[in-house]
Amino acid sequence: MKMVSIRKIMISVAAVALSTCLMMSSAYAGSKVKKMRVVGSWSSLTMYKNLEKPFWTKTFPNAFNGKIKVRMTSLGQVKLKGPAVLRQMKLGVFDVVSTVADYVVSDSTRLAGLDLPAMAPQIDMARVLTKAYRPIVEDALQKDFNAKLLAIAPYPAQVLFCKDRINSLKELKGKKVRASGWTTSEFVTALGATGVTISFGEVPQSLQRGVVDCAITGSLSGYSAGWGEVSSYLYPLPVGGWDYVITSMNMKTWNKFSAKEQQKILALTKKHIEDPAWEITEFETQEGINCLTQNKCSVGKPADMKLLDISLEDYRLSSKILRENVLPAWAAKVDKETITQWNNNVGRLINTYAE
């Protein structure tokens, strides 16, 4: 009887162990992530309102059958300037962050090669160059912030808002110009202007008080943030590039998802954030110009700015400054391998090379 009892106990223990293993296998087959803290870009702009927030608060949780709870905030709400928001993600404070690449180049200089001023005047070329440089961006985020790249999405073309009329880029000489990144500051410095770093939200007051004479941002972004109410002239040459928003996930969070789930996340962010952003950017660039210059505006009351004409000479001057000033300044801050990668991936497409 004792032998039978012992055998029954052993069988029972084995059954429990097998059941536990099966339960653990089932648990690990699904996502290990239950809660996520997500920081979106600027909440006043359409990328956050129309793409990021709906995706992270509805589409993403629904894709995981509601098993992942997302707490969503924005750059303006966390009030972390420059690369601080990605540093916090690296420490595990946030799981996902969307921020402007130009804001973080002080910690990751290679990212500046994604969006050098005057590198891509047209949106089609911008997308080609972004795709070419994407592997370098992915590697930079992983090494510098322990993060996985999910998406690269453009804001509208970064154009020039000025209080006083300018007839060409040369007339920026002696003026103070707000630029979101140091490469844009390098560009305006080459024109004889002074590049000033001011956060996006502080620009209207700075223009109004004369802290800066001009400022660079996306046309629709500037309209939405009220820049058209404190500046008088709009010069639509994209001297500041496209101000890409990069969305990345903390690598520890990323590794908690299975390989299948990771592919699902990449596909979802491409479908719901990246592709739509590229598709609407050209429209939003023109819509911003319309809304700033008393034309038909679908998002509000038009501002009263004057639209200035772009000269062929300024296109040529922009390319010259890129080659002779901006690109050499950036190349001096990165290693030879990065320069080679940029030349092979981007430079060959625009026939411009870093040395």
Rosetta blueprint (number, residue, H / E / L):
1 M L
2 K H
3 M H
4 V H
5 S H
6 I H
7 R H
8 K H
9 I H
10 M H
11 I H
12 S H
13 V H
14 A H
15 A H
16 V H
17 A H
18 L H
19 S H
20 T H
21 C H
22 L H
23 M H
24 M H
25 S H
26 S H
27 A H
28 Y H
29 A H
30 G L
31 S L
32 K L
33 V L
34 K L
35 K E
36 M E
37 R E
38 V E
39 V E
40 G E
41 S L
42 W L
43 S L
44 S L
45 L L
46 T H
47 M H
48 Y H
49 K H
50 N H
51 L H
52 E H
53 K H
54 P H
55 F H
56 W H
57 T H
58 K H
59 T H
60 F H
61 P H
62 N H
63 A H
64 F L
65 N L
66 G L
67 K L
68 I L
69 K E
70 V E
71 R E
72 M E
73 T E
74 S E
75 L H
76 G H
77 Q H
78 V H
79 K L
80 L L
81 K L
82 G L
83 P L
84 A H
85 V H
86 L H
87 R H
88 Q H
89 M H
90 K H
91 L L
92 G L
93 V L
94 F L
95 D L
96 V E
97 V E
98 S E
99 T E
100 V E
101 A H
102 D H
103 Y H
104 V H
105 V L
106 S L
107 D L
108 S L
109 T H
110 R H
111 L H
112 A H
113 G H
114 L H
115 D L
116 L L
117 P L
118 A L
119 M L
120 A L
121 P L
122 Q L
123 I H
124 D H
125 M H
126 A H
127 R H
128 V H
129 L H
130 T H
131 K H
132 A H
133 Y H
134 R H
135 P H
136 I H
137 V H
138 E H
139 D H
140 A H
141 L H
142 Q H
143 K H
144 D H
145 F H
146 N L
147 A E
148 K E
149 L E
150 L E
151 A E
152 I E
153 A E
154 P L
155 Y L
156 P L
157 A L
158 Q E
159 V E
160 L E
161 F E
162 C E
163 K L
164 D L
165 R L
166 I L
167 N L
168 S L
169 L H
170 K H
171 E H
172 L H
173 K L
174 G L
175 K L
176 K E
177 V E
178 R E
179 A L
180 S L
181 G L
182 W H
183 T H
184 T H
185 S H
186 E H
187 F H
188 V H
189 T H
190 A H
191 L L
192 G L
193 A L
194 T E
195 G E
196 V E
197 T L
198 I L
199 S L
200 F H
201 G H
202 E H
203 V H
204 P H
205 Q H
206 S H
207 L H
208 Q H
209 R H
210 G L
211 V L
212 V L
213 D L
214 C E
215 A E
216 I E
217 T E
218 G E
219 S H
220 L H
221 S H
222 G H
223 Y H
224 S H
225 A L
226 G L
227 W H
228 G H
229 E H
230 V L
231 S L
232 S L
233 Y E
234 L E
235 Y E
236 P L
237 L L
238 P L
239 V L
240 G L
241 G L
242 W L
243 D L
244 Y L
245 V E
246 I E
247 T E
248 S E
249 M E
250 N E
251 M H
252 K H
253 T H
254 W H
255 N L
256 K L
257 F L
258 S L
259 A H
260 K H
261 E H
262 Q H
263 Q H
264 K H
265 I H
266 L H
267 A H
268 L H
269 T H
270 K H
271 K H
272 H H
273 I H
274 E H
275 D H
276 P H
277 A H
278 W H
279 E H
280 I H
281 T H
282 E H
283 F H
284 E H
285 T H
286 Q H
287 E H
288 G H
289 I H
290 N H
291 C H
292 L H
293 T E
294 Q L
295 N L
296 K L
297 C L
298 S L
299 V L
300 G L
301 K L
302 P L
303 A L
304 D E
305 M L
306 K E
307 L E
308 L L
309 D L
310 I L
311 S L
312 L H
313 E H
314 D H
315 Y H
316 R H
317 L H
318 S H
319 S H
320 K H
321 I H
322 L H
323 R H
324 E H
325 N H
326 V H
327 L H
328 P H
329 A H
330 W H
331 A H
332 A L
333 K L
334 V L
335 D L
336 K H
337 E H
338 T H
339 I H
340 T H
341 Q H
342 W H
343 N H
344 N H
345 N H
346 V H
347 G H
348 R H
349 L H
350 I H
351 N L
352 T L
353 Y L
354 A L
355 E L
